[in-house]
Amino acid sequence: MNICVVGAGYVGMTTAVCFAEMGYKVRIIDIDEKKISKINEGKIPIYEEGMQELLEKNIERIKATNEYDFSEDIVFICVGTPSKEDGKIELKYVLDAVENVSLKIRDKGIIVIKSTVFPGTTEKILKPLIQKYRKNVSVAVNPEFLREGKAIYDFLNPDRIIIGTDNKRSADLLKKLYEPLKAPILLTTLSEAEMIKYASNALLAAKISFSNEIGNLCKILGIDAYNVMKGVGMDHRISPHFLNSGIGFGGSCFPKDLKALYAGSKEMGYEMNLIKAILKINDKQPLRIIKILEKYIEIEGKTIAVLGIAFKPNTDDIRESRSIPVIHELKRRGAIVRLYDPMAMENAKKIFDDIEYCDNVDEAIENADACLILTEWKEFEKIDFSKMRSKIVIEGRRILKNREGIIYEGICW
Ligand code: UDX
C-alpha cells in the first residue's frame, strides 16, 4: 500500500514519517516550496522530537512535491483548520486540498480526513464535493490524538485508532494499513469519528478546568490541591492524568476545538454550557496570578521576571499560551517585563516588541521585584533566587523543588 499525505505540518509530517517507518512508501504534498525542498534534502520543516531521525532513516521511502501529482490510492488530508473570529473553524484549506485530490485520485481511491473538522462536515460537505468529481472515490475520517513533543511516540503507540467510514472496503483497507501498530481499532461512521476527536479534547480540557476550580477553592481553604487530585485520580474510573491545576491549558488544539464545539453547537440551536464554562475558567485562570502578585507589590514600575512562554515544556510553540494574557496584563499595569524561555524566545518576539528578553534565568531574575514561573521547564526546578531585589516567587505550574528563603505562592496551592 502506498500513501500520500497532504499538508507538511506537524500532523502531516508525523503521519508521513511514521507510515514510512512502518514500511510504506509515502508521498508528501504541500504548497510551500521551501518545505518541500527541505524534506527532499532530508531535513524536517518543523521541529518535533524524533522526527528528524525517522525522516533520515526512511528517506528512501519518502518523496515530497508541491504539485498535486500522485498515483497513490490512499490520501490523507492533514492541512490546518484554524479558528475563525466566531470560534468556528476555517475550512478553506481542507476544501482546497480535497478538491485538488479529487481531481487527480484514481477510481476506488480513498481520501482520509485527518484534519479536525466539525461533526457532520465530511458527510455533508466533503463527500458531496468529492462525488462531484468522482463517483468511485470513498472518503474516511481518521482523527489524530497526537501530543506535540510526543507525536511520533503517540502515532506509533496509540491508545486507539478511530476509523470512520461509510463502506466496508474502506474500513478493511484502513484497518489493514494500521494493523502493524497492534492497537485497538474502533470502526465508526464518518460523523462519529469526527465527534470522537472533539469529545476527547473537550473531556481532557474539562479535567483541567475542573482541577483548576477545585484548586482555586483548595487555595482559599489552605488545602494542597495536588494531594487532593492525587487522591481523586487513584479512582480507576477517573485516572490520574490531566488533573494538574495551574494557569490553564494552551496549545493549538484544546482552545480551538472547544471554541469550535461551542460555536457549532450554538449554531445548531443547542448551547453547550459545560464547554462554555471550561473555556471561561481557562480564560480567567491566568489573571489569578496577577491578583496574587498584587497582594505583595504595587505592579506599576516594578520589574517582573516571567519564566516560560511555551504553552508547555519541550516545545517552542506559544499558541494560546497562558503566559500571553499574563504578560499583556503586566504591561497594561505598567510593569517592566523580563522574559526568559529556553526554546520559545523567537516566537515571543513576534508578539511582544516592548519587553526585555533575557538569555537565561539568572539574567531575568537579577534585581527583579517578583518572579512568575509559567511553564514547567525542567531547568526551572532549581533556581537560585538570591539576586532578586525582593524574593517574591509565584508559580503558575507546580515545578519548584526548593522554596526556602523566598516569599512563595502557587496559583492553586
Ligand atoms: C492535545 C491533546 O493531548 C492531543 O490528544 C490532541 O491531539 C492535541 O491537543 P497538546 O496540545 O500537544 O495535545 O498538549 P497537551 O500535552 O495535551 O497539553 C495541553 C495543555 O494543557 C498544556 O498547556 C498543558 O500545560 C495543559 N495541562 C495539561 C494542564 O494544565 N494540566 C494538566 O493536567 C495537563
Residues whose N, C-alpha, C, O or C-beta is under 5 A from the ligand:
A	BS01	UDX	E144 F145 L146 R147 E148 I208 F242 L243 N244 G246 G248 F249 G250 G251 S252 C253 F254 F311 K312
